Amino acid sequence: FLGFIQGCGSGGPEAVADRFMDAYYAAADLGEALKLADGLAVKKIRDQQQLTGGQSGPQASQGRRVRYHRIEQATVEGKLFFRYEVRIEVQAGGAFTRKSLLAMAQGPNGWRVTNFSETD
């Protein structure tokens, strides 16, 4: 019972995954997303920071609207995964939908996103 309560709190895997989605996709705040990441996810975010010249946050997310919802949760070989559907609408006129898969692990600093990927 105690594990269930801890899992539902602000540090539980669902909450951390949702905060990562808010930071990485909705706010385009790579620095904030980095705080929720470990492992390969850290490398991917740092690579993205280099590509964007460090530009993130409100300036990077201007002119777009992002909505997402979790569509699946699975445990495979002891690892926790969340799949999201992400809808991005661009002010210039256009929208697209992607699926995002987050791999999660619990470490000394709580739950973290250890990897993520996108598909159309």
C-alpha positions in Angstrom: 0.0 0.0 0.0 2.8 2.4 0.9 4.5 1.8 -2.5 1.2 2.6 -4.3 1.0 5.9 -2.4 4.6 6.8 -3.2 4.0 5.9 -6.9 1.1 8.4 -7.1 3.0 11.3 -5.5 4.9 14.1 -7.2 8.0 11.9 -7.4 6.3 8.8 -8.8 7.1 7.6 -12.2 3.9 8.9 -13.8 4.4 12.4 -12.3 8.1 12.5 -13.4 7.2 11.3 -16.9 4.5 14.0 -17.2 6.9 16.7 -16.0 9.4 15.6 -18.5 6.8 15.8 -21.3 5.9 19.3 -20.1 9.5 20.4 -20.0 10.8 18.8 -23.2 7.7 19.0 -25.5 5.3 21.7 -24.2 7.8 24.3 -22.8 10.8 23.3 -24.9 12.9 23.8 -21.8 15.8 21.4 -22.3 17.4 22.5 -19.0 14.4 21.5 -17.0 14.0 18.2 -19.0 17.7 17.5 -18.2 16.9 17.6 -14.4 14.5 14.7 -14.9 16.8 12.6 -17.0 19.6 10.0 -16.6 21.6 7.8 -18.9 21.1 8.0 -22.6 18.3 10.6 -22.2 20.9 13.1 -20.8 23.1 12.5 -23.9 20.1 13.1 -26.2 19.1 16.3 -24.4 22.7 17.6 -24.4 23.0 16.8 -28.1 19.8 18.7 -28.7 21.1 21.7 -26.7 24.2 21.8 -29.0 22.0 21.7 -32.1 19.8 24.6 -30.9 22.7 26.6 -29.6 21.2 26.5 -26.1 18.0 28.2 -27.1 15.1 26.7 -25.2 12.1 27.8 -23.1 9.5 30.4 -24.1 11.4 31.7 -27.2 11.8 28.2 -28.6 8.2 27.3 -28.0 6.6 30.5 -29.4 4.1 30.0 -32.2 3.2 26.5 -31.3 0.8 24.6 -29.0 1.6 21.2 -27.7 -0.9 18.7 -26.2 -0.1 15.2 -25.1 -1.7 12.3 -23.3 -0.4 9.0 -22.0 -1.8 6.1 -24.1 0.1 3.2 -22.6 2.1 2.0 -19.7 4.1 -1.2 -19.7 6.7 -3.1 -17.7 9.1 -5.1 -19.8 11.9 -7.1 -18.2 11.6 -5.1 -15.1 11.7 -1.7 -16.9 8.9 0.8 -16.9 7.8 2.5 -20.2 5.2 5.2 -20.9 3.9 5.9 -24.4 2.4 9.3 -25.2 0.6 10.7 -28.1 1.8 14.3 -28.8 -0.1 16.8 -30.9 1.9 19.8 -32.0 0.1 22.7 -33.7 2.2 25.4 -35.4 0.9 28.9 -35.6 2.0 29.3 -39.2 -0.6 26.7 -40.0 -0.1 23.0 -39.6 -0.2 20.3 -37.1 1.3 16.9 -36.7 1.0 14.0 -34.2 3.8 11.9 -32.9 4.2 9.1 -30.5 6.8 9.4 -27.8 8.1 6.5 -25.7 9.8 7.2 -22.3 11.9 4.6 -20.5 11.9 5.1 -16.7 14.2 3.9 -13.9 14.3 4.5 -10.2 17.7 5.5 -8.9 19.2 7.2 -5.9 17.6 10.5 -7.0 14.1 9.0 -7.5 12.4 8.2 -10.8 14.2 9.5 -14.0 13.7 9.3 -17.7 16.5 7.1 -18.9 15.7 7.1 -22.6 13.1 8.5 -25.0 12.2 8.2 -28.7 9.7 9.5 -31.2 7.8 7.9 -34.0 5.3 9.4 -36.5 
